[in-house]
């Protein structure tokens, strides 16, 4: 790979990361109160970086998660999202984060479409009791796309704490296995203890913490086509 190709790849990688991060960023407009956007300007937002090497995912651990899921009454059906499903993803996202401490902004169809169009990104939706109840966003990173990333996970309030997140996480893992990835990664907002507990329960361990500033949420569309 030439220096220019490496530079273009790095530029597109940064664009992709920013786009996915911006997907979940909250810009509150609340008169007389400190907003999340004000806080990120002054202090930044800290995220816990978590990883799980594939060799640590034993068959016994997989089986224990499958048994935990099988004991739950939810019988979710998972499908890969198409462009027709993006309105459903928008609705789940905006409803899910009303009960979350993670900074976010109500998203538009255009914003979801930008994520949907990233070649390495897949969105999977869980349908429960005739209703779309949650989604997971997966991505591939690193040399030869050998790092599988859980870029986002959203669950409708009525299905939270009922193992739907675990069900979607297991589906994401089955997808990553087909891609022969070597490591799983994700990041969790430092104050979102519920998500941290869920991810830790899947075997992930903290390896770093990163504080993002406003520039880390600004999408440079010039990198989109690289």
DRENVEX-247376 format. One record per residue (C-alpha): residue number from 1; x, z, y. Coordinates in Angstrom, 3 decimals, padded with zeros to 6 digits. Each point is the difference from the previous one (the first is absolute). Layout:
N
[pt NUM,[X,Z,Y]];
...
//
This chain:
226
[pt 1,[000.000,000.000,000.000]];
[pt 2,[001.420,-000.982,003.429]];
[pt 3,[000.263,002.402,002.962]];
[pt 4,[-002.902,-001.796,001.686]];
[pt 5,[-002.146,000.291,-003.114]];
[pt 6,[000.827,003.706,-000.240]];
[pt 7,[-000.850,000.467,003.681]];
[pt 8,[-003.288,-001.884,-000.397]];
[pt 9,[-000.860,002.029,-003.088]];
[pt 10,[000.764,003.267,001.787]];
[pt 11,[-002.083,-001.093,002.977]];
[pt 12,[-002.974,-000.842,-002.192]];
[pt 13,[000.434,003.231,-001.966]];
[pt 14,[-000.139,002.020,003.242]];
[pt 15,[-003.055,-001.975,001.141]];
[pt 16,[-001.758,000.690,-003.298]];
[pt 17,[000.807,003.723,000.089]];
[pt 18,[-001.221,000.299,003.576]];
[pt 19,[-003.208,-001.875,-000.763]];
[pt 20,[-000.786,002.267,-002.948]];
[pt 21,[000.895,003.129,001.978]];
[pt 22,[-002.118,-001.114,002.953]];
[pt 23,[-002.927,-000.493,-002.397]];
[pt 24,[-000.276,003.798,-000.326]];
[pt 25,[001.046,001.080,003.495]];
[pt 26,[-002.498,001.904,002.150]];
[pt 27,[-000.442,-000.643,003.713]];
[pt 28,[-002.442,002.619,001.211]];
[pt 29,[-001.659,-000.381,003.387]];
[pt 30,[-001.288,003.490,000.711]];
[pt 31,[-000.414,000.984,003.633]];
[pt 32,[001.732,003.233,000.909]];
[pt 33,[001.730,000.395,-003.382]];
[pt 34,[003.417,-000.868,-001.341]];
[pt 35,[-000.267,-003.247,-001.923]];
[pt 36,[001.982,-001.026,-003.048]];
[pt 37,[001.476,-002.858,002.003]];
[pt 38,[001.166,002.460,002.669]];
[pt 39,[001.514,002.194,-002.699]];
[pt 40,[001.844,-002.882,-001.655]];
[pt 41,[001.504,-000.926,003.382]];
[pt 42,[001.160,003.561,000.625]];
[pt 43,[000.873,001.225,-003.493]];
[pt 44,[-000.363,-002.844,-002.501]];
[pt 45,[-001.887,000.198,-003.290]];
[pt 46,[001.779,001.333,-003.079]];
[pt 47,[-000.584,-001.445,-003.467]];
[pt 48,[001.241,001.331,-003.340]];
[pt 49,[001.820,-002.659,-002.032]];
[pt 50,[-000.721,000.329,-003.730]];
[pt 51,[001.305,-001.849,-003.040]];
[pt 52,[-000.360,-000.099,-003.769]];
[pt 53,[002.623,-001.799,-002.139]];
[pt 54,[-001.637,-001.957,-002.821]];
[pt 55,[002.153,001.700,-002.654]];
[pt 56,[-001.703,003.296,000.853]];
[pt 57,[-003.434,-001.415,-000.866]];
[pt 58,[-000.162,000.915,-003.682]];
[pt 59,[-002.680,-001.099,-002.422]];
[pt 60,[-001.028,003.650,-000.286]];
[pt 61,[-000.475,000.242,003.766]];
[pt 62,[-002.030,-003.221,000.061]];
[pt 63,[-002.163,001.287,-002.835]];
[pt 64,[-000.616,003.318,001.759]];
[pt 65,[-001.279,-001.835,003.091]];
[pt 66,[-002.188,-002.285,-002.093]];
[pt 67,[-001.516,003.002,-001.749]];
[pt 68,[-000.649,001.693,003.326]];
[pt 69,[-001.761,-003.135,001.222]];
[pt 70,[-001.992,-000.428,-003.216]];
[pt 71,[-001.472,003.493,000.342]];
[pt 72,[-001.404,-000.887,003.413]];
[pt 73,[-003.571,-001.295,000.278]];
[pt 74,[000.986,-002.822,002.341]];
[pt 75,[000.096,-003.378,-001.731]];
[pt 76,[001.700,-002.045,002.674]];
[pt 77,[000.464,-003.735,-000.353]];
[pt 78,[003.089,-001.335,001.771]];
[pt 79,[000.315,-003.503,001.420]];
[pt 80,[002.527,-001.797,002.163]];
[pt 81,[-001.390,-000.539,003.479]];
[pt 82,[-000.824,-003.473,001.252]];
[pt 83,[-000.540,-001.007,003.612]];
[pt 84,[-003.726,000.658,-000.533]];
[pt 85,[000.816,003.669,-000.751]];
[pt 86,[001.776,000.731,003.284]];
[pt 87,[-003.132,001.324,001.714]];
[pt 88,[-000.358,002.507,-002.844]];
[pt 89,[003.637,001.075,000.431]];
[pt 90,[-000.612,000.425,003.740]];
[pt 91,[-003.035,002.204,-000.643]];
[pt 92,[001.783,002.179,-002.577]];
[pt 93,[003.043,000.396,002.241]];
[pt 94,[-001.967,001.062,003.049]];
[pt 95,[-002.188,002.421,-001.960]];
[pt 96,[002.830,001.461,-002.074]];
[pt 97,[002.213,001.038,002.902]];
[pt 98,[-002.782,001.847,001.822]];
[pt 99,[000.774,002.898,-002.350]];
[pt 100,[003.768,-000.490,-000.034]];
[pt 101,[002.735,001.546,002.125]];
[pt 102,[001.964,-003.245,-000.151]];
[pt 103,[000.229,-001.839,003.340]];
[pt 104,[-002.010,-003.209,-000.153]];
[pt 105,[-002.011,-002.458,002.063]];
[pt 106,[-003.322,-001.614,-000.893]];
[pt 107,[001.094,-003.422,-001.195]];
[pt 108,[-001.405,-003.454,000.507]];
[pt 109,[-000.412,-002.806,-002.505]];
[pt 110,[002.845,-001.802,001.753]];
[pt 111,[002.284,002.970,-000.606]];
[pt 112,[-000.872,000.140,-003.697]];
[pt 113,[000.456,-003.752,-000.299]];
[pt 114,[003.559,000.337,001.296]];
[pt 115,[000.793,002.422,-002.828]];
[pt 116,[-001.896,-002.108,-002.552]];
[pt 117,[002.064,-003.081,000.892]];
[pt 118,[003.378,001.632,-000.717]];
[pt 119,[001.138,-001.864,-003.167]];
[pt 120,[001.419,003.079,-001.751]];
[pt 121,[-002.987,002.228,000.787]];
[pt 122,[-003.005,000.543,-002.255]];
[pt 123,[-003.188,001.945,000.727]];
[pt 124,[-001.982,001.437,-002.912]];
[pt 125,[-003.520,001.399,000.366]];
[pt 126,[-001.763,002.578,-002.185]];
[pt 127,[-003.739,-000.434,-000.471]];
[pt 128,[-001.931,003.127,-001.010]];
[pt 129,[-003.754,000.315,-000.599]];
[pt 130,[-000.584,-003.450,001.480]];
[pt 131,[001.978,000.774,003.160]];
[pt 132,[003.563,-000.769,001.096]];
[pt 133,[001.459,003.494,000.192]];
[pt 134,[003.723,-000.387,000.576]];
[pt 135,[002.981,-002.320,000.302]];
[pt 136,[003.747,-000.031,-000.558]];
[pt 137,[002.492,-002.272,001.766]];
[pt 138,[003.158,-000.877,-001.931]];
[pt 139,[003.111,-001.756,001.214]];
[pt 140,[003.385,-001.102,-001.357]];
[pt 141,[003.304,000.714,001.736]];
[pt 142,[003.737,000.072,-000.550]];
[pt 143,[002.399,-002.359,-001.717]];
[pt 144,[-002.012,-002.427,-002.133]];
[pt 145,[-003.174,001.999,000.770]];
[pt 146,[000.893,002.737,-002.493]];
[pt 147,[-001.450,002.868,002.065]];
[pt 148,[-003.739,000.483,-000.321]];
[pt 149,[-001.627,001.566,003.061]];
[pt 150,[-003.356,001.712,000.286]];
[pt 151,[-000.580,-001.089,003.583]];
[pt 152,[-003.473,001.481,000.388]];
[pt 153,[-002.760,001.848,-001.809]];
[pt 154,[-003.518,000.606,001.304]];
[pt 155,[-002.938,001.782,-001.652]];
[pt 156,[-003.541,000.443,001.340]];
[pt 157,[-000.704,003.692,000.724]];
[pt 158,[-002.628,000.265,-002.781]];
[pt 159,[002.597,-001.012,-002.610]];
[pt 160,[002.946,002.027,001.309]];
[pt 161,[001.401,002.737,-002.289]];
[pt 162,[-001.661,-001.663,-002.988]];
[pt 163,[003.077,-001.764,-001.434]];
[pt 164,[-000.825,-003.390,001.503]];
[pt 165,[003.366,000.033,001.771]];
[pt 166,[001.681,000.679,-003.344]];
[pt 167,[-001.950,-002.839,-001.607]];
[pt 168,[001.133,-002.399,002.718]];
[pt 169,[003.558,001.333,-000.239]];
[pt 170,[000.052,-000.701,-003.733]];
[pt 171,[-001.288,-003.517,000.599]];
[pt 172,[002.773,-000.521,002.543]];
[pt 173,[002.526,001.170,-002.577]];
[pt 174,[-001.337,-002.452,-002.600]];
[pt 175,[000.406,-002.784,002.567]];
[pt 176,[003.564,001.077,000.827]];
[pt 177,[000.962,000.119,-003.676]];
[pt 178,[-000.825,-003.688,-000.274]];
[pt 179,[002.405,-000.619,002.900]];
[pt 180,[002.805,001.904,-001.785]];
[pt 181,[000.685,002.208,003.002]];
[pt 182,[002.735,002.656,-000.178]];
[pt 183,[-001.382,002.575,002.414]];
[pt 184,[-003.279,001.023,001.645]];
[pt 185,[-000.121,001.100,003.631]];
[pt 186,[-002.490,001.130,002.603]];
[pt 187,[-000.129,001.978,003.222]];
[pt 188,[-002.435,002.728,000.978]];
[pt 189,[-000.757,001.364,003.460]];
[pt 190,[001.513,003.488,000.166]];
[pt 191,[-003.303,001.775,000.790]];
[pt 192,[-002.031,-001.823,-002.673]];
[pt 193,[000.304,002.634,-002.701]];
[pt 194,[-002.791,-001.446,-002.170]];
[pt 195,[001.778,-003.354,-000.352]];
[pt 196,[003.337,001.742,-000.503]];
[pt 197,[-001.475,002.059,-002.844]];
[pt 198,[-001.498,-003.129,-001.598]];
[pt 199,[003.259,-001.976,000.176]];
[pt 200,[002.059,002.964,-001.225]];
[pt 201,[-002.426,000.377,-002.910]];
[pt 202,[000.883,-003.556,-001.017]];
[pt 203,[003.640,001.055,-000.342]];
[pt 204,[001.412,-001.069,003.378]];
[pt 205,[002.739,002.056,001.647]];
[pt 206,[001.004,000.238,003.651]];
[pt 207,[003.308,-001.668,000.866]];
[pt 208,[-000.114,-000.277,003.790]];
[pt 209,[-002.036,000.495,003.153]];
[pt 210,[-000.274,-002.570,002.767]];
[pt 211,[-001.364,000.465,003.515]];
[pt 212,[-001.479,-003.159,001.489]];
[pt 213,[-000.272,-000.764,003.705]];
[pt 214,[-002.374,-002.364,001.793]];
[pt 215,[002.334,-002.974,-000.564]];
[pt 216,[-000.466,000.455,-003.760]];
[pt 217,[-003.707,-000.779,000.356]];
[pt 218,[000.376,-003.098,002.174]];
[pt 219,[-000.432,-003.191,-002.039]];
[pt 220,[002.306,-002.879,000.869]];
[pt 221,[-001.963,-003.069,-001.085]];
[pt 222,[003.082,-002.194,000.458]];
[pt 223,[001.226,001.340,-003.348]];
[pt 224,[-003.209,-000.903,-001.818]];
[pt 225,[000.970,-003.466,-001.159]];
[pt 226,[003.592,000.779,-001.023]];
//
